[in-house]
Amino acid sequence: MQIEPTSPTVKNPPEQFHGDVWLERIAAPHTADQRMTVALVRFAPGARTAWHSHARGQYLRVVSGVALVGTRDGVVVEVRPGQTLYTPPGEEHWHGATADCFMEHLAMLEAGDDPATTTVWKEHVTDAEYAAVRS
């Protein structure tokens, strides 16, 4: 057993995020047969990811604020603190904060067989997609 070293908080790249988003790694694989990654991700008001998908799906556990999560069919859901959202493998989606509040979530996912496919990044989410009616 071991206490993991603290990872520095890093700002996520503008190619994959709109607005200010920071990531703190919580857990990462130690050996080749391990796949799990967990990160605490903090979004400034209005910040969001670009469209993306994950080879093995993703779990998002909202810690504070309200997360918005959208899918290609135009659905945008609100996820509140204590709720966990699952996106299945290959589902293109985005997630971010509401326009008026910071949001933090734990992102949990497993690496794909090919690490390049773990997360596949696409284009940025438009303002219209971000502002879509929420369910």
Contacts in CASP RR format, 6 or more apart in sequence:
PFRMAT RR
TARGET T0000
AUTHOR 0000-0000-0000
METHOD contacts of the structure
MODEL  1
MQIEPTSPTVKNPPEQFHGDVWLERIAAPHTADQRMTVALVRFAPGARTA
WHSHARGQYLRVVSGVALVGTRDGVVVEVRPGQTLYTPPGEEHWHGATAD
CFMEHLAMLEAGDDPATTTVWKEHVTDAEYAAVRS
4 27 0 8 1.000
7 24 0 8 1.000
7 25 0 8 1.000
7 26 0 8 1.000
8 24 0 8 1.000
9 22 0 8 1.000
9 23 0 8 1.000
9 24 0 8 1.000
10 22 0 8 1.000
10 23 0 8 1.000
10 24 0 8 1.000
11 20 0 8 1.000
11 21 0 8 1.000
11 22 0 8 1.000
11 23 0 8 1.000
12 21 0 8 1.000
12 22 0 8 1.000
12 23 0 8 1.000
12 41 0 8 1.000
15 50 0 8 1.000
15 121 0 8 1.000
16 49 0 8 1.000
16 50 0 8 1.000
16 52 0 8 1.000
16 121 0 8 1.000
17 47 0 8 1.000
17 48 0 8 1.000
17 49 0 8 1.000
17 50 0 8 1.000
18 46 0 8 1.000
18 47 0 8 1.000
18 48 0 8 1.000
18 49 0 8 1.000
18 50 0 8 1.000
18 124 0 8 1.000
18 125 0 8 1.000
19 44 0 8 1.000
19 46 0 8 1.000
19 47 0 8 1.000
19 48 0 8 1.000
20 43 0 8 1.000
20 44 0 8 1.000
20 47 0 8 1.000
21 41 0 8 1.000
21 42 0 8 1.000
21 43 0 8 1.000
21 44 0 8 1.000
21 47 0 8 1.000
21 48 0 8 1.000
21 49 0 8 1.000
21 96 0 8 1.000
22 41 0 8 1.000
22 42 0 8 1.000
23 39 0 8 1.000
23 40 0 8 1.000
23 41 0 8 1.000
23 42 0 8 1.000
24 39 0 8 1.000
24 40 0 8 1.000
24 41 0 8 1.000
24 42 0 8 1.000
25 37 0 8 1.000
25 38 0 8 1.000
25 39 0 8 1.000
26 38 0 8 1.000
26 39 0 8 1.000
26 40 0 8 1.000
26 106 0 8 1.000
27 36 0 8 1.000
27 37 0 8 1.000
27 38 0 8 1.000
28 37 0 8 1.000
29 35 0 8 1.000
29 36 0 8 1.000
29 37 0 8 1.000
29 111 0 8 1.000
35 56 0 8 1.000
35 110 0 8 1.000
35 111 0 8 1.000
35 112 0 8 1.000
36 108 0 8 1.000
36 109 0 8 1.000
36 110 0 8 1.000
37 107 0 8 1.000
37 108 0 8 1.000
37 109 0 8 1.000
37 110 0 8 1.000
37 111 0 8 1.000
38 106 0 8 1.000
38 107 0 8 1.000
38 108 0 8 1.000
39 106 0 8 1.000
39 107 0 8 1.000
40 63 0 8 1.000
40 104 0 8 1.000
40 105 0 8 1.000
40 106 0 8 1.000
41 104 0 8 1.000
41 105 0 8 1.000
41 106 0 8 1.000
41 107 0 8 1.000
42 102 0 8 1.000
42 103 0 8 1.000
42 104 0 8 1.000
43 67 0 8 1.000
43 96 0 8 1.000
43 97 0 8 1.000
43 102 0 8 1.000
43 103 0 8 1.000
43 104 0 8 1.000
44 97 0 8 1.000
44 102 0 8 1.000
45 97 0 8 1.000
45 98 0 8 1.000
45 99 0 8 1.000
45 100 0 8 1.000
45 101 0 8 1.000
45 102 0 8 1.000
46 96 0 8 1.000
46 97 0 8 1.000
46 98 0 8 1.000
46 99 0 8 1.000
46 130 0 8 1.000
47 96 0 8 1.000
47 97 0 8 1.000
48 68 0 8 1.000
48 94 0 8 1.000
48 95 0 8 1.000
48 96 0 8 1.000
48 97 0 8 1.000
48 125 0 8 1.000
48 130 0 8 1.000
49 94 0 8 1.000
49 95 0 8 1.000
49 96 0 8 1.000
49 125 0 8 1.000
50 94 0 8 1.000
50 121 0 8 1.000
50 122 0 8 1.000
50 123 0 8 1.000
50 124 0 8 1.000
50 125 0 8 1.000
51 72 0 8 1.000
51 92 0 8 1.000
51 93 0 8 1.000
51 94 0 8 1.000
51 121 0 8 1.000
51 122 0 8 1.000
51 123 0 8 1.000
51 124 0 8 1.000
51 125 0 8 1.000
52 92 0 8 1.000
52 93 0 8 1.000
52 94 0 8 1.000
52 119 0 8 1.000
52 120 0 8 1.000
52 121 0 8 1.000
52 122 0 8 1.000
53 87 0 8 1.000
53 89 0 8 1.000
53 90 0 8 1.000
53 91 0 8 1.000
53 92 0 8 1.000
53 93 0 8 1.000
53 119 0 8 1.000
53 120 0 8 1.000
53 122 0 8 1.000
54 87 0 8 1.000
54 89 0 8 1.000
54 90 0 8 1.000
54 109 0 8 1.000
54 118 0 8 1.000
54 119 0 8 1.000
54 120 0 8 1.000
55 89 0 8 1.000
55 90 0 8 1.000
55 110 0 8 1.000
55 111 0 8 1.000
55 112 0 8 1.000
55 113 0 8 1.000
55 114 0 8 1.000
55 117 0 8 1.000
55 118 0 8 1.000
55 119 0 8 1.000
55 120 0 8 1.000
56 89 0 8 1.000
56 109 0 8 1.000
56 110 0 8 1.000
56 111 0 8 1.000
56 112 0 8 1.000
56 118 0 8 1.000
57 86 0 8 1.000
57 87 0 8 1.000
57 88 0 8 1.000
57 89 0 8 1.000
57 90 0 8 1.000
57 91 0 8 1.000
57 109 0 8 1.000
57 110 0 8 1.000
58 86 0 8 1.000
58 87 0 8 1.000
58 107 0 8 1.000
58 108 0 8 1.000
58 109 0 8 1.000
59 84 0 8 1.000
59 85 0 8 1.000
59 86 0 8 1.000
59 106 0 8 1.000
59 107 0 8 1.000
59 108 0 8 1.000
59 109 0 8 1.000
60 67 0 8 1.000
60 69 0 8 1.000
60 79 0 8 1.000
60 84 0 8 1.000
60 85 0 8 1.000
60 86 0 8 1.000
60 87 0 8 1.000
60 95 0 8 1.000
60 105 0 8 1.000
60 106 0 8 1.000
60 107 0 8 1.000
60 108 0 8 1.000
61 82 0 8 1.000
61 83 0 8 1.000
61 84 0 8 1.000
61 105 0 8 1.000
61 106 0 8 1.000
61 108 0 8 1.000
62 79 0 8 1.000
62 80 0 8 1.000
62 81 0 8 1.000
62 82 0 8 1.000
62 83 0 8 1.000
62 84 0 8 1.000
62 85 0 8 1.000
62 103 0 8 1.000
62 104 0 8 1.000
62 105 0 8 1.000
63 81 0 8 1.000
63 82 0 8 1.000
63 104 0 8 1.000
63 105 0 8 1.000
63 106 0 8 1.000
64 81 0 8 1.000
64 102 0 8 1.000
64 103 0 8 1.000
64 104 0 8 1.000
65 80 0 8 1.000
65 81 0 8 1.000
65 97 0 8 1.000
65 98 0 8 1.000
65 101 0 8 1.000
65 102 0 8 1.000
65 103 0 8 1.000
65 104 0 8 1.000
66 78 0 8 1.000
66 79 0 8 1.000
66 80 0 8 1.000
66 81 0 8 1.000
66 97 0 8 1.000
66 98 0 8 1.000
66 101 0 8 1.000
66 103 0 8 1.000
67 78 0 8 1.000
67 79 0 8 1.000
67 80 0 8 1.000
67 85 0 8 1.000
67 95 0 8 1.000
67 96 0 8 1.000
67 97 0 8 1.000
67 103 0 8 1.000
67 105 0 8 1.000
68 76 0 8 1.000
68 77 0 8 1.000
68 78 0 8 1.000
68 79 0 8 1.000
68 95 0 8 1.000
68 96 0 8 1.000
68 97 0 8 1.000
68 98 0 8 1.000
68 130 0 8 1.000
68 134 0 8 1.000
69 76 0 8 1.000
69 77 0 8 1.000
69 79 0 8 1.000
69 85 0 8 1.000
69 87 0 8 1.000
69 93 0 8 1.000
69 94 0 8 1.000
69 95 0 8 1.000
69 96 0 8 1.000
70 76 0 8 1.000
70 77 0 8 1.000
70 93 0 8 1.000
70 94 0 8 1.000
70 95 0 8 1.000
70 129 0 8 1.000
70 132 0 8 1.000
71 87 0 8 1.000
71 91 0 8 1.000
71 92 0 8 1.000
71 93 0 8 1.000
72 92 0 8 1.000
72 93 0 8 1.000
74 129 0 8 1.000
74 132 0 8 1.000
75 132 0 8 1.000
75 135 0 8 1.000
76 129 0 8 1.000
76 130 0 8 1.000
76 132 0 8 1.000
76 133 0 8 1.000
76 134 0 8 1.000
76 135 0 8 1.000
77 85 0 8 1.000
77 134 0 8 1.000
77 135 0 8 1.000
78 98 0 8 1.000
78 134 0 8 1.000
78 135 0 8 1.000
79 85 0 8 1.000
79 105 0 8 1.000
87 93 0 8 1.000
90 120 0 8 1.000
92 122 0 8 1.000
94 125 0 8 1.000
94 129 0 8 1.000
95 105 0 8 1.000
96 103 0 8 1.000
97 103 0 8 1.000
109 118 0 8 1.000
109 119 0 8 1.000
110 118 0 8 1.000
111 118 0 8 1.000
112 118 0 8 1.000
END
